[in-house]
């Protein structure tokens, strides 16, 4: 049986608000007395309520606006020092740059499994402290685009793309090594290779780090003519990491080339201006400039010395610090 819209009940808002609780009688069809309301339009099939303050009167207690509750939790990424406690490490989120040459070890093969296992174990030791670690790997142990450009009719762009693929190979090898000892690891590439790695998505990378996973960034920036050092500086700025840790085969930055000058001195700290003005071969100028503009310190240290990776990640005094200051209480390693 169809019900005509003219029989729909009409009820004033005051009558609705006066009900302290739902009555069981309202569960059954009843004929409510219609009462004209100010500003109510007599449209068939509709109930139009006038919500003016003069008609509504005081709101019931259940309809009062709740005041927002202030959170008492510590804001995200607030260091333990700011929260009133001391922490045993200097940085909370770091980016480790591992060159391809360092992965080659003694160069008897392209990748030395002992080097990758040493990296994995030291990274594991610091992730247990709650430090978030991201890694950028180079590809010079397999293919260096800048060295091949111009030879065999290979243009620079094509050579650089091949070099990016070499970094993916290193990243997958390092990921497999880390996962073999129980470290949750994700590889993200600058261009899509969905069968073997995730595409680089900034928010996803940050979420992985927050969950305690190690994220390895591969394929550089995804563009030719840019080095993996520049990719490290770029990813560090994007994920809000606090430092770039550049792992190499030397102890740090020297005032001269130690291979030709046995009296070359290891420098303890440098400014960005010192690196650019003295043309020190630490990182390319694009990477150094990007770090300088974003106030990102750089630590250059020797990867081959046991314990250096974990010391650098914890912020202990090792290698050469660029664009920052060491803790006064830290001893030189």
C-alpha positions as a printed Julia matrix, in Angstrom:
333×3 Matrix{Float64}:
   0.0     0.0     0.0
   1.48    3.32   -1.06
   1.56    6.12    1.48
   0.74    9.59    0.3
   3.42   12.18    1.09
   0.71   14.45    2.53
   0.45   12.1     5.51
   4.12   12.37    6.49
   4.42   13.61   10.07
   5.55   17.13   10.77
   7.17   17.9    14.09
   8.77   21.07   15.41
  12.46   21.11   16.37
  11.6    22.14   19.93
   9.5    19.02   20.28
  12.35   16.89   18.96
  14.88   18.42   21.34
  12.59   18.12   24.32
  12.82   14.32   24.14
  15.49   13.23   26.64
  15.47    9.72   25.23
  13.85    7.83   22.44
  10.41    6.55   23.41
   9.31    3.11   22.41
   6.08    4.61   21.1
   8.05    6.34   18.36
   8.85    2.95   16.93
   5.26    2.6    15.77
   3.5     4.7    13.15
   1.61    7.5    14.88
  -0.13   10.58   13.65
   1.72   13.62   15.0
  -0.05   16.86   15.28
   1.14   19.31   12.72
   2.08   22.73   14.0
   3.11   25.61   11.79
   6.65   26.77   12.24
   8.25   30.07   11.47
  10.18   29.79    8.22
   8.81   26.33    7.44
   7.88   25.8     3.83
   4.87   23.62    3.07
   6.54   21.47    0.45
   4.76   18.15   -0.02
   6.79   15.16    1.17
   9.46   17.21    3.05
  10.03   18.43    6.56
  11.81   21.76    6.58
  13.09   22.94    9.95
  13.97   26.48   10.84
  17.25   26.38   12.78
  17.19   29.97   13.95
  18.25   30.57   17.52
  14.93   32.12   18.48
  13.02   29.02   17.43
  15.46   26.39   18.72
  16.12   27.75   22.16
  19.0    26.35   24.23
  20.68   23.24   22.84
  20.48   20.04   24.78
  23.54   18.75   26.58
  24.11   16.02   23.98
  24.41   18.54   21.13
  27.03   20.8    22.73
  30.25   21.11   20.77
  33.06   19.16   22.37
  36.29   20.95   23.0
  39.31   19.29   21.31
  41.46   17.24   23.64
  45.08   18.3    23.72
  47.54   15.53   23.01
  50.06   14.78   25.73
  52.29   12.57   23.62
  55.74   13.62   22.49
  55.77   15.05   18.93
  57.22   12.84   16.19
  61.0    12.9    15.84
  61.47   14.87   19.06
  64.88   13.81   20.21
  65.32   12.26   23.61
  67.47   15.21   24.6
  64.55   17.58   24.02
  62.21   15.28   25.94
  64.46   15.48   28.98
  66.48   12.29   28.48
  69.87   11.74   26.94
  70.33    9.41   23.98
  73.57    7.55   23.22
  73.72    8.63   19.58
  73.91   11.89   17.69
  71.45   11.34   14.83
  68.03    9.73   14.59
  67.77    9.28   10.8
  70.87    8.93    8.62
  71.68    8.28    4.98
  74.64    6.01    4.28
  76.32    6.44    0.9
  78.28    3.33   -0.15
  80.41    3.67   -3.25
  80.61    0.85   -5.77
  84.38    0.66   -5.41
  83.98    0.01   -1.68
  81.71   -2.96   -2.4
  84.39   -4.48   -4.63
  86.76   -4.97   -1.69
  90.1    -6.27   -2.94
  88.75   -6.1    -6.53
  89.09   -9.8    -7.2
  85.38   -9.72   -8.1
  82.74   -7.07   -8.7
  81.06   -7.5    -5.29
  82.81   -8.85   -2.22
  80.31  -10.79   -0.05
  82.46  -10.14    3.02
  82.05   -6.38    2.53
  78.27   -6.57    2.12
  77.98   -8.82    5.17
  80.09   -6.43    7.24
  77.82   -3.56    6.18
  74.71   -5.58    7.03
  75.93   -6.55   10.5
  76.94   -3.03   11.46
  73.69   -1.55   10.16
  71.81   -4.2    12.15
  73.63   -3.19   15.34
  72.45    0.42   15.07
  68.9    -0.24   13.89
  68.35   -2.06   17.2
  68.99    1.3    18.9
  66.1     2.84   16.98
  68.25    4.7    14.44
  66.61    4.88   11.01
  69.01    4.02    8.18
  68.66    4.68    4.46
  71.35    3.67    1.97
  72.38    4.93   -1.47
  74.67    2.63   -3.42
  76.95    3.46   -6.32
  77.72    1.29   -9.34
  81.36    2.0   -10.15
  82.4    -1.56   -9.31
  80.34   -2.8   -12.27
  80.02    0.09  -14.71
  80.89    3.79  -14.47
  79.05    5.86  -17.04
  81.43    8.83  -17.02
  84.36    6.54  -17.86
  82.61    4.88  -20.78
  81.04    7.96  -22.31
  82.49    8.7   -25.73
  84.01    5.26  -26.23
  82.51    2.63  -28.52
  80.09    5.23  -29.84
  78.36    5.31  -26.44
  76.89    8.71  -25.61
  76.89   10.06  -22.05
  73.17    9.58  -21.44
  73.21    5.93  -22.47
  76.35    5.3   -20.42
  74.77    6.88  -17.35
  71.62    4.77  -17.71
  73.77    1.63  -17.81
  75.49    2.85  -14.67
  72.09    3.27  -12.99
  71.29   -0.36  -13.75
  74.59   -1.31  -12.1
  73.47    0.41   -8.88
  70.29   -1.67   -8.93
  72.38   -4.84   -9.1
  74.37   -3.72   -6.06
  71.2    -2.75   -4.19
  69.56   -6.15   -4.74
  72.75   -7.93   -3.62
  72.95   -5.79   -0.47
  69.25   -6.31    0.25
  69.59  -10.08    0.01
  72.57   -9.99    2.39
  70.71   -7.88    4.96
  67.59  -10.01    4.85
  69.71  -13.14    5.34
  70.49  -11.92    8.88
  66.96  -10.75    9.6
  67.01   -7.06    8.63
  63.78   -5.95    6.96
  64.95   -4.14    3.81
  63.27   -2.43    0.89
  64.84   -1.37   -2.42
  63.4     1.67   -4.19
  64.52    2.65   -7.67
  64.35    6.04   -9.36
  62.62    4.48  -12.37
  60.14    1.63  -12.38
  61.41   -1.95  -12.13
  58.35   -3.34  -10.4
  59.37   -6.98  -10.72
  62.46   -6.53   -8.54
  61.99   -3.32   -6.53
  59.55   -0.63   -5.46
  59.42    2.68   -7.3
  60.76    5.58   -5.3
  57.9     7.22   -3.42
  58.98    9.68   -0.76
  56.16    9.08    1.71
  56.44    5.31    1.38
  60.19    5.48    1.99
  59.67    7.55    5.15
  57.02    5.12    6.34
  59.41    2.19    5.85
  62.0     3.99    7.96
  59.48    4.74   10.7
  58.67    1.02   10.85
  62.35    0.19   11.41
  63.1    -1.04    7.9
  66.28   -0.22    5.99
  65.59    1.48    2.65
  68.12    1.18   -0.2
  67.81    3.8    -2.93
  69.05    2.66   -6.34
  69.32    4.04   -9.9
  70.67    7.38   -8.69
  68.35   10.29   -9.37
  66.95    8.58  -12.47
  68.55   11.21  -14.7
  71.84   11.14  -16.61
  74.66   13.59  -15.86
  74.07   13.28  -12.07
  76.27   11.19   -9.79
  75.16    8.91   -7.0
  76.71   11.43   -4.57
  74.15   13.94   -5.79
  71.46   11.27   -5.43
  72.56   10.74   -1.82
  72.32   14.47   -1.05
  68.94   14.69   -2.77
  67.42   11.67   -1.02
  68.82   12.86    2.31
  67.02   16.19    1.92
  63.81   14.53    0.74
  63.45   12.04    3.61
  64.57   14.6     6.23
  67.68   12.66    7.2
  70.14   14.5     9.4
  73.47   13.56    7.85
  75.12   11.98    4.81
  77.65    9.3     5.77
  79.98    8.72    2.83
  81.73    5.35    3.13
  84.9     5.15    1.05
  88.23    3.31    0.91
  90.15    6.13    2.65
  90.14    7.32    6.25
  88.65   10.71    5.42
  89.63   13.95    3.68
  93.33   14.81    3.44
  94.98   18.13    2.71
  96.78   16.38   -0.17
  96.6    13.1    -2.04
  98.06   10.5     0.37
  98.91    8.21   -2.53
 101.53   10.66   -3.77
 102.32   12.62   -0.61
 103.17   10.46    2.44
 103.08   13.58    4.63
  99.46   14.37    3.82
  97.44   15.17    6.93
  93.97   13.83    7.7
  91.59   16.72    8.3
  89.28   16.51   11.31
  86.58   18.89   10.07
  85.93   21.21    7.15
  83.42   23.8     6.05
  81.55   23.62    2.76
  83.55   26.63    1.59
  86.83   24.81    2.28
  85.75   21.93    0.06
  84.74   24.15   -2.85
  87.56   26.71   -2.61
  90.32   24.1    -2.23
  88.74   21.82   -4.84
  88.9    18.79   -2.55
  87.73   15.6    -4.24
  85.19   14.64   -1.61
  81.94   14.82   -3.56
  81.03   16.53   -6.79
  80.13   20.22   -6.56
  76.44   19.61   -7.2
  76.22   17.3    -4.19
  78.24   19.6    -1.92
  76.13   22.61   -2.93
  72.92   20.7    -2.28
  74.16   19.72    1.19
  75.21   23.28    1.93
  71.88   24.77    0.88
  70.0    22.32    3.1
  72.44   22.4     6.05
  73.23   18.7     5.74
  76.56   17.67    7.31
  78.71   15.07    5.55
  80.95   12.51    7.27
  83.65   10.87    5.14
  85.11    7.7     6.67
  86.8     4.4     5.84
  84.39    1.56    5.17
  87.01   -1.19    5.39
  87.85   -0.63    9.07
  85.64   -2.81   11.3
  83.2    -0.85   13.42
  83.49    2.39   11.46
  79.98    2.18    9.99
  78.25    1.77   13.35
  80.46    4.48   14.87
  79.6     6.91   12.09
  75.89    6.16   12.3
  75.89    6.67   16.07
  77.63   10.01   15.56
  80.95    9.05   17.1
  84.03   10.92   15.98
  85.36    9.1    12.94
  86.77   10.31    9.62
  86.21   13.91    8.5
  83.13   16.0     9.24
  82.06   18.58    6.65
  79.64   21.37    7.51
  79.17   20.51   11.18
  80.84   20.24   14.57
  81.79   17.19   16.58
  80.5    16.66   20.09
  83.06   18.04   22.51
  82.94   14.84   24.56
  83.5    12.54   21.61
  86.91   10.98   21.29
  88.65   10.76   17.95
  88.38    7.24   16.53
